[in-house]
Amino acid sequence: MRVPVSWLREVAGLPDDVGTQEVADRLTMLGLKQEALHPAGGSGPLVVGRVLERRPETHSNGKTVQWCLVDVGAEHNGAGRGRGIVCGADNFAEGDLVAVALPGCVLPGDVAITARTTYGHVSDGMICSERELGLGDDGSGILVLDAGAGAPGDDAATLLGVRDEVLELEITPDCGYALSLRGVARETALAFDLPFTDPVDQIEAPQPGADPAWPVRVDDPAACPVFAARTVTGLDPDAPTPRWLARRVELAGMRSVSLAVDVTNYVMLELGQPIHGYDRDRLDGAIGVRRAKPGEQLRTLDGTRRRLDTEDLLITDDRGPIGLAGVMGGEETEIGPDTTAIVIEAACFAPVPVARTARRHRLPSEASRRFERGVDPALAPVAAQRVADLLAEHGGGRVEPGTTLVGAVPATPVIEVAADLAARVSGMDLSEKETRTALEQVGCAVEGVDTWHVTPPTWRPDVADPYDLVEEVARVAGYDRVPSVLPVAPPGRGLTRGQQLRRRVGHALAGAGFTEVHTYPFVGEADLDRLGLPADDERRVAVRLANPLSAEQPMLVTTLAPGLLAVLARNTGRGQSSAALSVAAPVFLPDRAGHPAAPVPGVDSRPSDAEVAALDAALPAQPRHLAVVLTGERAPAGWWGPARPVTWADAVEAVQVVARSVHVPLQVVAARLDPWHPGRCAALRRTDGTVVGHAGELHPRVCEAYGVPARTVLAEVDLDRILAVAPDTVPAPVFSTQPVAKEDLALVVDESLPAGAVEAAVREGVGALCESVRLFDVYRGDPVPPGHKSLAFALRLRAPDRTLTEADLAAARSRAVTAAAAATGAELRS
């Protein structure tokens, strides 16, 4: 809602010393949030001038200009009769009143006016057009003011409203009354504790008599409880819209069209009641309000022929539909340039039919926007009279004596509420007197002592229960008065076991240099295609959303890879050549056999335990996965040596870092699974053989499809499967005072044999003396036979009670070689 501030000041009675920003701040505290503040355009002296002389002069370039003498008032004329001004337009005459920007004035667009020499004269100001003043798009000629607009020297900026500030407010759906100057001014008066004079009280609407203004029949009173009509005849179709009225309409964000249209828009903005006018001579019989019949059509004012739905609420005459009620009128009865008699419609339409019609036809309008939020049903006859009066005053028309009023204002429900409810719910220190005053300030009638009977005003259909009244009291008293009380944490509580483990995992990854990211849980077939997943891959079986945010991603994720790779592509595309990213989030795995239908519990009570269990059973499995991706350099170059690029082993190690942080040993075995490179993929499994995930280098086609660098590595594991076997307690490390013995062992094995299998055999062969086994070198080449590789392990041996002898070391070494040979066929490298 765009509110011209000068109009608001007039209606609310604001003091001159109250600034616009202060108004915006206080309205925001009341719930009408400031969305924007549009400052006034221009500054400096802009005055009314009278053209005393106008002499055309044609110059050598072929252009004819007007050399004018303009009376701009004694204060600005200086020693002469007026100021000399050169003007390029010729649509004005001597004696006309015009708007003159004097030197020192700045027009909209930061156009500074100075005295300057042009066409052989000193032009001491500028006679302005509509476009130069920011009043419209017409720059073809000078803006000529009405004969009685003012006297030379008067402030033209105030007269034309060109310096008006505009406050734009965000109006929530429950505050439909604030889509009008009447509503915003009432809130402004409340914010500044000012007496408020309702503009409705200044309008005398005559009571309906025996002769209606126009016959009206309402077939659906639930959808149209009130319908008022007045008739104006003898209207001058050429009568212009008063400039002040047109300016207010334009500042509020609407286009000035004609007097009749501008007046209806003005009253809608002023009071909040949408108005529609019909050319009386184009109406055929009584106006009706009914639902559409099958097959009916209507050409609306935007020139579109619309096929109507039987749920559409229509305005009709004897020919059929002539408008979509509360949304848009029809072409057949449109007010045109030759209209001299108008039937004014001011009706109250129910929010739901209007909202559905506007959405069904994709036809939002200023009228539907207000009806959807609820319009004051008591406004209809008053608004119709206001339009009729303005048309008669400015269009030379005559208001016919008859008044039509069909229906009556629906009874407002009385709300029973305890006098101290607002204080108890809000926690504020509110007396009953303060609470009652706050309710009365928003228009409620309050009766009773301990238990109050509160009648909300007709313009507040959103106030329907005691807690709505509590909200009204709280916003009037000020939300800043709500005490800040931190809840007391119950004793003996803290992070759950799962939360502690997940936090430990996060710390471990952060310590390893990974940056945690968050991704959306949505995926599409194209994302899975880019991963190269075969048609029968179980990761393609996904939960499909009934109302997805994007038609391109209508499913819930079964793997975190697509989202994580998209984040990596975005970062590398912005120059981040090296990255290590992680994400931990649920995936959604539907049962191939299907899930039972979810029940729909009632809203009048808490769901039963059986209903909760049934809801849980209808949900897919949602295990928490962990995925990491790395690209570029794992260690940067420096004085210590060259950079180390990321390899598939870094993806494996990232998972091992996580597993070690929760003390879960994982075995690494060769595997083959998309989207990983077939020769650089590893499966990670627990000691019981359960596979928890995979890690390795992405297939080159996947890297290309996602736009990430070649040799990017990825790991994804089922984090829940790892944490499920994490021990609750971990034995403290045992420190020995005995010296450690070091042995290196190089074994030749088949190329396809995983190093982890050899390491396990060596560890088992050494037995109790083994403190650690670490692979420190992999070698291929002479004298290692083709198809084989040499694995070098560093052994650390220690006895708990003595120093190991040479014989002990030789025996341990022999046992390691024997065990490795028996388990893997390894041979000692000579």
N, C-alpha and C positions, 0 to 999 in steps of 0.2 A: 504494500500500500504506500503510494507516494503522496505525501502530505505537504502542500505549500505552507510554509511556516507562517506567513502573514495571515493566511486564512485561519490557521489554527489559533493564532493569537487573538483574532477577532472573535471567534466562537467561544474559546475558553476564557477570554478575559485575562490573558497573561500580562503581567507588568512589563514595561519596556526594558527593565534592567535584567531580565532573565534571558540568558543566552541560549541559542539553539542546542548547543552540546549538552547543557544542563538539562534541557527538556528531554533530549534523547536518553541521557543517563537515567533520569527518573522513570521514564516510560519503560526502559529496559528492566529496571527493578520491579516494575509492576507486571512484567510478562510480555510487553510489546517490544520485542528486541529490535534495536537499531541494526539495520542491514547496510545502510549507506547514508551519507550526508552530502548532498549535492550543493556546493557553495553557490553564492550569487554570482552572476556573470557581469564582469566589468566593475568600474569604479569611476569616480570623478564627476564633473558637472555635465549632466544630461538634462536639458531644459526644453520647455515648450517655446516655440518660436512662431512668429507670424511673418509671412512673406510680404514685405512692403513693395518691393520692386523685383521684376524678373526680366532680364534682357538677354535674348539669345545671341550668341556670337559664334560664327563659323570660322575656324582656324585653318591654317595652311595644310594641315594633315587631313582635312576634310571632315573633322569632327565638330559637331555643334554642341556647345556647352551653354549653361545658363549662368549668367552673372547676376547674383541675387543680393538684395539688401534685406536682412532678416532682423526683425525686432525680437530680441531675446530677453527683454525686461531691463528696467533702468539699472539694476545692479550689474548687469553684464554688458550693456550697450557701450559703456565707456562714455566718451564725450559726444558721440554722434547719435543719430537716430537708430542705428542698428549696426550689425556686423556684415561685412562683405564676405560672401561665400560662393565659391565656384561649385556648380552641381552638374553632373552629367545627365541626369534624368529630366524629363519634361512633362511628367504627369501631374503637375500641380500648377496652381494659378496664384496670382496676387491675392492676398487676403486669406489664403489657406493657413491652417495651423499645422506645424510639422514638428518632429523631434529633432533637436539640434545638439550634437556632441561638440562641446566647446574644448579649446586647447586644455590639456591636462586630463581629459576623459580617456578612459581605457574601455573599449568595447569588448564584448565576448570574443574569445580567440586571441586575447592580448594585443588588440589593435589599438595603438596609442595615437591619439589625435593631437596634432600640433598645427600652429599657423605656418603655412608654407606658400611659396610662390609657384603658381601654376597658371598656364595660359595667359600670362601677362598681368595677373592679379595676385594679391596676397589673400589666400583663402583662409579666413579666420574661424575655422570650425568645419563641421560637416553636417549636412542634412541627411538623415538616415533612412534606410529602407528596412523592411521587416527582417531580412536576412542579417543585415549588419547589427541589428539590435538583438538577434537571437530569438525573434518571435515567430519565425517560420522560414520557409524556403524561398519565398518570393523576393528576389533581388532585382526584379526588372524595373521597379519604379520606387519613388519616394513613398513612405508611409504618411498618408494625409489623415490627420486627426479629425474627430467629429467637431463640429462648430462650437459646441459648448464644452469641449474637453477641458478647457482651462484658459489661463491668461498667459501672455508672454512672460517668461522667467520662472513659471511654475516648474516644480520638479517633475520631469517627464518619466524618470525612472520609477517613481512611486505610482504615477498615473498608469503606466503601461505594465507594471509588475516585472520589469526586466531584472531587478536586483533581488528577486525572491529566492530565499534558500528553500530547498526541498528536503524533507526528512523522509527517508524510505524505511519502512518498518516491516519486519518479518512477522506475519500474522499466522498464528497456529490455528489448526482446524477448529478448536473449541472457542475461538475468539472472533466469530463472524461479525459480531457487533462492531468490531474495530475496523472493519472495511468501510468506514465512513468517517467524515469529519465530526459528525455527532458523537460517534463512539470514542474516537481518539481524543476529542476535546473533553469528554466526560472523564476519561482516564487522566488527562493532563490536569484538569481541575482537582481531581482526587490526589494526584501526586504533589501538588503545591498547596493543598488545603484551601482551595478557592471556591467560592460559591459558583454553582454551575447553573446557567440558564439554558434549558433544553430548547433548541430551535423549534422543536415540534410544538412547544407551548405557544409559540408566536404565530402559529398558523391556525386559522379558524376553518375547520372543515364542516360544511353544512350537513345536516342530517338528511338521509335519503327520504324523498317524498313519494307521492303517488306516481309522478312521472319520472321514470329513470332517464339517465343521460343516454343510455343505449341498452337495448335488451340483452341480457346475459343469462346463459343457462349453464350450470355446473353439474355434470353427471358423475363426477368423482370427488365428492367433498372431502374425502380423506386426503387426497392429493392436492386439493386446492380449497383450503378452509375459508379463505377470504378473497373476494374479487371486487375491486372498486373501479369505477369508470366515471370520467367527466368528459364533456365535449366542449371544444372551442371552435367557433366559427368566425368568418371574416378575417382570417389571418392573412397578413401581407406576405406572400411567398418570397418577396425580395428584401424583406426586413433583415438587416445584418445582425449578427450576434454581438451584443455589447462586448467591447474589448476586454473589460475586466472579467466577464464570465468566460469568454473563450480562453483567456490567459490562464484562469484557474483550472479549466479542463485540460489544457495542454500541459501545465505543470504537474498535474496528477497522472500524466502519462497517456492521455487520450488525444485523438486528433479532432480539431474543430472542423465540423462538416457544414452545418446549417443551423439556423436558429432553433428549429424544432428538435433536431437531434442533439444539439449542444445543451439545450435546456433539460432534456430527459437524462443525459449523462451527468449534468451538473447536480440535479436533485438526487440521483443515485449516489454520487460521491458525497453529497452533503448529508443525506439522511440514512443511506444504506439500503434504500428500497429500489430495486431495479424497476424501470419504467419502460413501457413500449407504447409507441404511438402508431395509430392506423389512419390512413387517409379515409375519412368518413365516406367520401363519394365512391370509394372502391370496395367498400364492405357490401356484402349481399346478405341481408338478414341478420339475425341475432348472433352474437358471439357465443361460442360454446367451448366448454372444457371437457374433454373426454380422452379415452385411450384410442390409439390408432386401430383401424380395421385392416384385415389382411389385404395386401396388395396396394394399399394407399401410398402415394408419393407426394413429395413437397419440394418445391424449388425455394431454397432459403436465400437470405439476403446476400450471401457470398456467391450466388449464381450457380450453386451446385444442386442438381436434382437428386433427392435422397429417397431411397426405398425405406419405408417406415416399418418399424417393428411393432407388434401388437402391445408391447409394454410401454411404448413411447406415449407421453402425455402431450396432447395437442391442443392448440387453439384453432377453432374452426368457425366458419360461417355456413350459410346454406349450401355453398358450393363444395365444401370439404375443408381440408386442412389449410390454414393460413399462417401457421407458426408452430415451432417446437416450444412448448411451454417452458419458460424460465431459461431457455437456451438461446434461440435466435428466431426472429420473425421470418415471414415469407415475402417473396417478391410481389405477389399479387396485390397486397394492401400496403405496399411500401410508401412512405411519405416521399413525394417527389418535388421537383422545382416549381410545380404549379399547384401544390396542395394549399387549399384555403380553409379546410375544415378537418379537425383532428379529433379522433376518439382516443382518449388517454386510458391506458390499462395500467393499474397498479394492483398486483395480486400477490398473494402469499402461496408459494408452491412448496410441497414437502421436499425435504432434501434428497431422499433416496431416488424417487423417479427422475428428478432433474440430473442427479449425478450419473445415473445409469444411461440416460439418454445422451448426455454430453460425451461420455466415454464410448458409447456404442457407435456414435457418428463421428468420433474424433473431432469434436466441435466445442472446445472450451471457450467460454466467453466471460466477460466481466459480470454478466447477470448470473450465469450458472455458478461462477465462483462464489457468489454471495448466497445463492439459494442452497448450495451444497452444505454450507456452514450454518444455515438457519437464519431467516430474516424475521424481524419483529412483525408478528401478524397484526399488530395494532397500527402499523404505519400506513397501510394501503390507502385509506381515504385521505389522510393528511398529505401524503406524497402526491396523490393525484391532484389535490387542490393546489399544492405548491407549483406543480408544473403548469396548471391552467392559469394561475395568477401571473407567472413569469411570461407565458406566451401572450397573455392579454396585455401586459405592461410593455413588452419590448417588440411584439409583433403586430400590435394594433388589432388584436382579435377580441372577440366577445365570449365570455364564459357563459354557456347556456345554463339555465337555472336547475335543470334536472341533475340528480346524482344517483348513480347505481351502486348498490352495496349488497352483494350476495354473500351469505354466510355470516359468521360471527367469530370473534377472537376466541380460540379454544381456552378453556379454563386452565389456569396455571396450577399445577399440583402443589399442595401445601406440604412442606417438609417438617417433620417432627424431629427436634434435635435438643440434646441436653445443653444447658447454658454454658457448661464448662468443658464441652467436648473439644473445642478449638485449643484451649489451653492444655488439655491433657494430651492431645495427639501431637501438637507442635512442640511441646516442651517450653513454650514461651510463658513469660509472666504476664498473663492477660487477665484483666478484670472483666467481669460480666458487662460492665458499662462500655469498656473499650471494644469488646467483641460485638455488642449490639450496634454500636456506632459504626463499626467497620462494615457490618452487613447492610445497614441503612445507607451508607455512602455508596455502595454498589447498586443500590436500587431496590433492595429487599424490604418487605414489610415484616416486622417482627412483633409477635404477640406472645404473651405468657410470662411466667416468672422463672421457675426452675427448669421446666420443660417448655421450650419455645416452639411456636408454630410459625414457620418462616415461609413467606410467599415470594418466590423470585420474581424479578421483573419480566415483562413479556419479551424483552430483547436478549434474555439469557437462557435459551433452551438447553444449554450445556449444564446448568445448575439443576441437578435432579435428585441428589441424595445428601445426607448430612456431611459426608466427607468432601463434597464439592463446596459446601459452605465453609468447612475448615480451611480449604485451599484459598478461598476468597479472603478470609480473615487473615491468613498468614501473609498473603501478598500485600494486603493493605497495611498491615502492621509492619511489614518489612522482613524479608527473609534473613537479613543480617542480624535479626534478633533471635533467630533459632540458635539455641545453645549448642556449642560443639562439645560433645561428650563422647570420648573414646570408649568403646565397649571393653569390659574387663575380660581378659582371656581366661578361660576355665583352667584350673590347675591340672597338671599331669598331661597336658596336650603338647603337641609339637608336630614336627614333620613326620609323616608316616614312613614306614620302612622303604616303600617304593619311591617316595619323594626324596628321601636321603640318598638312595642309590642313583637316581636320575641326576640329582644335583652333583654328585661325585663324578658322574660321567661328563657332565658339562664342564666342570672344572678341569678334568683331565684333558679334554679336547682343547679348551682354551689355553692350557699350559703347553700343549703341543703346537700351538700356532694357528688353530682353526677359528674362523669367524662364524658365529651362529647366524643363520638367516631364517626367515619365515616365508613360507610359500602357501598359495591357495590350494585347497584340497580337491581341485577339479582337474579333469583330464578329458581329452577327446581321442577319437580313433586316430587322428593324424599324429598326435603325440606318441601313441604306441607304435604307429607305423615307423616313425623316425627312429624308434629304439630297435627296429628290426625284429620285433617279436613275431613268431610264427602264428598262424591262424588258430592253432589249438593250444596256445600258451595260456595257462591258467590266469595269468595277469590280465588277460583281455576280458575275463568275466568280471564285470564291474556293476556296481549299483548305479542305475540311471535315474537322474533327477526328473521329477515331474515339471518343475519350473526352474530351469537352470539360469544362472546369471548370464551365461553366454551359450548360444547355440553351438559354438565350436567346441565347447568343453562341457558336455551334458552329464558326465559321469564322475563319481567319486574315485579318488586315486586308489590303485592297488599297489603302486610302487612310487617312491619319492623321487625317482630319477628324473622324470620330465620337468618337474618344477625346479629342481636344483640345477639342472643343466640350463634351463632358461635364465636363471639368476646369474649363472656363470657367464653365459653368452652376453648378457647385458653389461656385466662388469668388464669383461675383456673388450667388448666393443667400445668402452669408454676409456680404454688405455691401461687397464689393470692387467698387465701381461702375466703376472704370477698371482695365484690365488689359492687359498685353502679354505673351503666352505663346508659347513655342516648344518644339518637340519634333523631334528627329532620330532616326529609327529605321527599320529595314527594313520593307518591305511584301512581301507574298508573292503573286507573279503566276504562276498555273499556265498551262502551255501548253494552248491550246484543243485541240490534237491529242492531249493526254495525255502522261503520263510513263511510262517503263518501270518495271516492278516492281522494288522495291529488294531486293537479295539479303540473306540473313541469314547473316553470317559466323559461323564457329565461335568459341568462347571459349577454345580451347586455344592459340591463337597469334595474332600480329598479322595483321590483314587484309592481303591482298596488294594491290599497286598497282592491279590490275585490279578487285578488289572495292571499293576506295576510289573508283575512277573510276565504277564502276557505281552506288555510293551517291550520289555527287555528281550523276550524271545523273538520278537519280530525284527529286532535290529541285527544287522550283519556283524560278524566278528570285526573288532577294531584293535588289532595289535599295534603297539607303538614300534615304529621302525626308526632306525638311525641310518642316515646316508651321509657320506663325505665325498667331496670331489676336489681334486688338486690338478693344477696345471702350471706350466712354466718352470721356475726354479724353486727347488725345495730349500737350498742353501745358497745365498748370494755369493758372488765373487768378491774378493778382497785381498788384502795383503797376505792373508793366510792361504790363498790359493784360488783356483778357478771355481766357478759356480757349479753346483750339482743339480742337474735337471731332475724333475719328478720322474719316477719309474713306478711300475706296477707294485713293487715291493712297498712303496710308501702308503698305498691304499691298504695293503695287508697290515702294515705296522700301525696304521691309525686304528683299525679294529682291535689289534692286540693291546694298544694303549688303553682303550676302553675296557677290554676284558681284564687286564691287569689291575685297573683301578678298582674293580669290584672282586678281584681275586677269583676269577673264573678262567681256568686254562682252556685254550682253544688250539685245536690241531688244524694245520693247513695242508690241504691236499689239492692236487691238480683237478680242474673241472672244465666244463665247456657249457656256457650258457650265454644267450644274448642278454644284454647288448655288449658283452665283453669280447675282446679279441680271443679267438679260439686257442691260441697258444700262450696267452698271458692272463689266464683267469684262474683263480683259486677259490675253492670252497672252504669255509671255516665251520668247524664242527666242534661240539662239546665232546668231552671224553666218553660220553655214553653213545656217541655216534650221531647225535641229532645235528643236522646241518642248520646253522643259524643265519647264514648269509653268504654272499660272494664278494670278491674284491679282485681288482685287476685293471688292465688297460682297456679303454673303450675301443670298439671296432672303428677303424677309420671312417666307414660309411656313417656311423652314428655321429662322430665328431663333425663331419661335414654337414649332416642333416640339421644338427642343432647349432651350427655356427660357432663351435668352440675349437680351440687349438688342437692340432694333432698331438697324439700321445697323452691326451688327458686321461686321468685315472679316476676310478669311481669304486666306492664300496657301499653296499647296502646290507644291513643285517636286521634281524628281528630282535630288537632290544629287549623285549619282554622275555624271550627265550633265554637270553643271557642272564638277565637279572633274576629269573626264576630259580636259578641254581647258585646264586651268589650266597656265600656262607654268612650266617648271622654274626659269627665271631671268627676272628683270624688269629691264630697263635702268634705270639710275639716272636720276633727273630731271635735265634740263639747265637750268641757271640762266643767264639772260642779264643782262648789265649794261645792255642797252638799255631805254628806257622803254616801258611798255605804253600802247596806244591803246585807247580805249573808244568803242564805237559801239552805239546801240540801234536795233533794227529791228522794226517792227510790220507783220505780214503778215495779210491777210484770206484765210481758206481756208474750204472747205466744213466744216459742223459735224461730219460723220462722219470727217473726216480726222484720223488720230493726230498728235499734236504731234511724236512721235519721227521721223516721216517728213519733216516740214518741217525739223526740226533737222538731220537728216542731209543734206538737200539744201543748206541754208545752209552747213554745215561744208565740204561738198565744193566749193561755189562759191567760198568765201573762199580755199581752198587752203592753201599752206604758211604763210601769215601767221597763220592761225587758231590761237590758243592755247586758247580755250574758247568754248563757246556755251551759254548758260543761259536757259531759259524763265522769265520772271519775272512774266508777267501773261497772263491769258486774259479777254477782254472780249466781251460780247454786248450788243447794243442799238444805238441810233442813234449814229453814222450807218452802223453795220455792217448790211448787208442781212439780212433774215430767213433762217434756214437757214445762216448763216455765223457765224464767230467770228474774233476778232482775237487773234493770238498775238504777244506782244512778247518779243524775245530780246535778251539783253545779250551783245555780242560783245567779246572781248578779243583784240587783234591785237598782234603783236610781230615785229619782224625780228631775226635773230640778229646782224646786223653794222652796223645803222644805225638812225637815228630815222626813223620813218615820217612822210611828208609828207601834206599835205591831199589831194594828188592820189592818193597810195597808198590813203588811206582811202576816197576817193570811188570809186576803181576796185574796191576790195574789196567795198564795199557794193553796187555795181552788179552785180558778179559773183554775189553772194549772192542778190539779188533775181531775177536772170535764171535762176539755177539752180533756185531754189524755184519759179518760175513754170513752168519747163519740166517739172519733176518732179511737182509737185503742183497746178499751176494757181493758185498763190498770187498775190495782187495786193498791191502796196504800199499800206498804209493811208495815206490823205491826212490 
